[in-house]
């Protein structure tokens, strides 16, 4: 398989709701909470889903208590499952296996998340050997997502994750170390905050450039006004993380859904690949 255009691939990892059959409004379950005002089981359409697959209250979601809907981002998995995996046929059609279609959505979302991470890596300065490893993995993932739905299994996806994890860890350390070196600093053990519990913590008094927050709990933490260059956010829970006035232009492994979940403002600096959330102040 020829190496894809990374810019075009990255652009394709954005939701295109007009070409999706409202899958996020049906496939997932949610419980009544601060993110949703009602309970909804998986496989049941949301009461606000229109016949056209649009949301009837899209402009009022936060006001109506559907905060979770304004945060969710499928990374383009919805339209891919709708138009490619199921060939443009909807779960509303009698001969379409809706249950399998809904089960495919979270798997495809994770595939697209891995694709996002790989494109992030390949657009940076990394050693040639590692670039070739990631290019191979990228080709395998792109081939995997073209498979029929019955072959898009969680077991196969886990194999990709296990293959990619040590590469991501090594390249994260390389990129963070090189970035800090340019700033006259050295990567040390204090920068490794994997899976740290920082819920509600005020981290704004520290220089956090180059820190790895992989899998960390940053819920409601304070990084207001900080330079978050070379910060690894892979898998971090950043709900209501205060990044008002912060700089995220060179952060690592940051997804749009994480950006949506943060508390930013008009002074928060983002890379052009991200969309500034409409609910930011």
C-alpha positions in Angstrom: 0.0 0.0 0.0 1.3 3.4 -0.9 2.0 5.9 1.9 -1.2 8.1 2.2 -1.2 11.9 2.3 -0.9 12.5 6.0 -2.7 15.9 5.8 -5.7 14.3 4.0 -5.7 11.4 6.4 -5.8 13.7 9.4 -8.6 15.8 7.8 -10.6 12.6 7.3 -10.4 11.9 11.1 -13.1 14.5 11.7 -16.8 14.0 12.1 -18.9 14.4 9.0 -22.4 14.1 10.4 -24.1 14.7 7.1 -22.7 11.3 5.9 -23.4 9.4 9.1 -26.6 7.7 10.1 -26.7 9.3 13.6 -24.7 6.4 15.0 -23.4 8.2 18.1 -27.1 8.9 18.9 -28.0 5.2 18.8 -25.0 3.0 19.4 -24.0 4.1 22.9 -25.7 4.0 26.2 -25.6 6.8 28.7 -26.9 7.3 32.2 -28.6 10.3 33.8 -25.8 12.5 35.1 -24.3 15.9 34.8 -23.5 14.9 31.2 -26.9 13.6 30.2 -30.4 14.4 31.6 -31.9 11.0 30.8 -31.0 7.3 30.7 -30.6 5.7 27.2 -29.7 2.0 26.5 -27.3 1.1 23.7 -29.0 0.4 20.4 -32.0 2.7 21.2 -32.2 6.0 19.3 -32.0 9.2 21.3 -35.5 10.8 21.6 -34.1 13.8 19.9 -32.8 12.0 16.8 -34.7 13.2 13.7 -35.7 11.0 10.7 -33.0 12.8 8.8 -30.4 11.5 11.4 -29.9 15.1 12.6 -30.2 16.2 16.2 -33.4 18.2 16.8 -31.8 20.1 19.7 -28.3 20.5 18.4 -28.1 24.2 19.1 -29.4 23.8 22.6 -27.6 20.6 23.8 -25.7 22.2 26.7 -28.8 24.2 27.8 -30.8 21.0 27.7 -28.3 19.0 29.8 -26.6 17.1 27.0 -23.1 18.2 27.8 -21.7 14.8 26.9 -23.0 15.2 23.3 -21.0 18.5 22.9 -17.8 16.7 24.0 -18.0 13.5 22.0 -16.0 13.2 18.8 -16.0 10.0 16.8 -12.8 10.9 14.8 -14.7 10.3 11.6 -15.6 6.7 12.5 -19.3 7.4 12.2 -19.3 8.3 8.5 -16.7 5.6 7.7 -18.9 2.9 9.2 -22.0 4.4 7.5 -20.5 4.9 4.0 -17.7 2.3 3.7 -18.2 -0.5 6.2 -21.9 -0.7 5.6 -21.8 0.7 2.0 -24.1 3.6 2.6 -27.0 1.5 4.1 -28.7 2.5 7.3 -29.5 0.6 10.4 -33.1 1.6 9.7 -33.2 -0.7 6.6 -34.8 -4.0 7.5 -32.1 -6.3 6.1 -29.2 -4.4 7.8 -27.8 -5.9 11.0 -28.2 -2.8 13.2 -26.7 -4.5 16.3 -23.5 -5.3 14.4 -23.4 -1.8 12.9 -23.6 -0.3 16.4 -21.0 -2.7 17.8 -18.6 -1.6 15.0 -18.7 2.0 15.9 -16.6 1.9 19.1 -14.1 -0.4 17.4 -13.7 1.9 14.4 -13.4 4.9 16.8 -10.5 3.3 18.4 -8.9 2.4 15.0 -9.2 6.1 14.1 -7.7 7.1 17.4 -4.7 5.0 16.6 -4.5 6.5 13.1 -4.6 10.0 14.7 -1.7 9.1 17.0 0.3 7.7 14.1 -0.2 10.8 11.9 0.8 12.9 14.9 4.1 11.0 15.2 4.8 10.9 11.4 4.5 14.6 11.0 7.3 15.2 13.6 11.0 14.7 13.4 11.7 11.1 14.4 14.4 8.6 13.6 14.1 7.0 10.1 13.9 3.4 11.5 11.0 4.4 13.8 9.3 6.2 10.9 9.4 3.1 8.8 7.9 1.0 11.7 5.0 3.5 12.0 4.5 3.6 8.2 4.1 -0.2 8.2 1.7 -0.1 11.2 -0.3 2.7 9.4 -0.6 0.6 6.3 -1.8 -2.4 8.3 -4.4 -0.3 10.2 -5.7 1.2 7.0 -6.1 -2.3 5.5 -7.8 -3.5 8.8 -10.5 -0.9 8.8 -11.5 -1.9 5.2 -12.5 -5.4 6.4 -16.1 -6.5 6.6 -17.8 -5.8 10.0 -17.6 -9.4 11.3 -13.8 -9.2 11.1 -13.5 -5.9 12.9 -13.1 -7.4 16.3 -11.8 -6.1 19.6 -9.3 -9.0 19.7 -7.7 -7.9 16.5 -7.7 -4.3 17.6 -5.9 -5.2 20.9 -3.1 -6.8 18.8 -2.6 -3.4 17.1 -2.6 -1.6 20.4 0.0 -4.0 21.9 2.2 -3.6 18.8 1.9 0.2 18.9 2.3 0.9 22.6 6.0 0.5 23.1 6.6 2.5 19.9 4.4 5.4 21.2 6.2 5.3 24.6 9.7 5.4 23.0 8.8 8.1 20.5 7.0 10.2 23.1 10.2 10.2 25.2 12.3 11.1 22.1 10.1 14.0 21.0 9.7 15.3 24.5 13.5 15.1 25.2 14.3 16.9 21.9 11.8 19.6 22.5 13.1 20.3 26.0 16.7 20.3 24.7 15.7 23.1 22.4 14.5 25.0 25.5 17.7 24.3 27.3 16.2 21.6 29.6 16.7 17.9 30.2 14.0 15.2 30.3 14.0 13.7 33.8 11.9 11.3 35.9 9.8 14.3 37.2 8.4 14.6 33.7 7.0 11.1 33.8 3.5 11.4 35.3 1.9 8.3 33.7 -1.5 7.5 35.3 -1.0 10.1 38.0 -4.0 11.1 40.0 -4.1 14.9 39.7 -7.9 15.4 40.1 -8.6 19.0 41.1 -4.9 19.7 41.6 -3.3 23.1 40.9 -0.4 22.3 38.6 -0.1 25.8 37.3 2.8 26.8 39.5 5.1 24.2 37.8 6.8 24.2 34.4 5.1 21.2 32.8 6.6 21.4 29.3 7.6 17.9 28.3 5.5 16.1 30.9 3.9 12.8 30.1 0.4 12.6 31.4 -0.4 9.3 29.6 -3.5 7.9 31.2 -3.4 10.5 34.0 -6.5 11.8 35.8 -6.5 15.5 35.2 -10.2 16.1 36.0 -10.8 19.6 37.1 -7.0 20.3 37.5 -5.5 23.7 36.9 -3.1 24.3 34.0 -4.3 27.8 33.3 -1.9 29.9 31.3 0.7 27.2 31.0 2.9 26.3 28.1 1.9 22.7 27.3 4.5 22.2 24.6 5.7 18.6 24.2 3.1 17.4 26.8 1.9 13.9 26.2 -1.9 13.7 26.7 -2.5 10.1 25.4 -5.5 8.6 27.1 -5.6 11.3 29.8 -8.9 12.1 31.4 -9.0 15.9 31.0 -12.7 16.7 31.8 -12.9 20.3 33.0 -9.1 20.7 32.9 -8.5 24.4 33.1 -6.5 25.4 30.1 -7.7 29.0 29.8 -4.9 31.0 28.3 -2.7 27.9 27.9 -0.7 27.0 24.8 -1.5 23.6 23.3 -0.1 24.2 19.8 2.7 21.5 20.2 1.1 19.0 22.6 1.4 15.3 21.8 -1.4 12.8 21.2 -4.2 15.3 21.9 -7.7 14.4 20.5 -10.5 16.8 19.6 -12.7 15.1 22.2 -10.1 15.9 24.9 -10.0 19.5 23.7 -13.9 19.6 23.8 -13.8 18.3 27.4 -11.3 20.9 28.6 -12.2 24.4 30.0 -10.6 26.8 27.6 -11.2 30.3 26.4 -10.4 32.7 23.5 -6.9 33.0 24.8 -6.2 29.3 24.6 -3.8 28.5 21.7 -4.6 25.5 19.6 -2.9 23.9 16.6 -4.8 24.5 13.3 -5.9 20.8 13.1 -8.3 21.4 16.1 -11.7 23.1 16.1 -12.2 25.6 18.9 -15.2 24.4 20.9 -18.2 26.6 20.7 -18.8 26.4 24.4 -15.4 27.8 25.4 -15.8 31.3 26.9 
